[in-house]
């Protein structure tokens, strides 16, 4: 799902259980974090997305 969106997923971790998806790892910018979350929400059957991706370089993480 993430790679299909044209995102560099080499530093991202995606796990899913049932309809719950957890995103983790590091991204180079806020746009990448948002695009990864959007891509996960588009997957049929996903009921919730927890976004723990952090900005590379120690930026604040974004949680939902």
Buried (B, 14 or more C-beta within 10 A) or exposed (E): BBEEBEBEBEBBEBEBEEEEBBBBBBBEEEEBBBBBBEBBBEEEEBEEBBBBBBBEEEBEBBEE
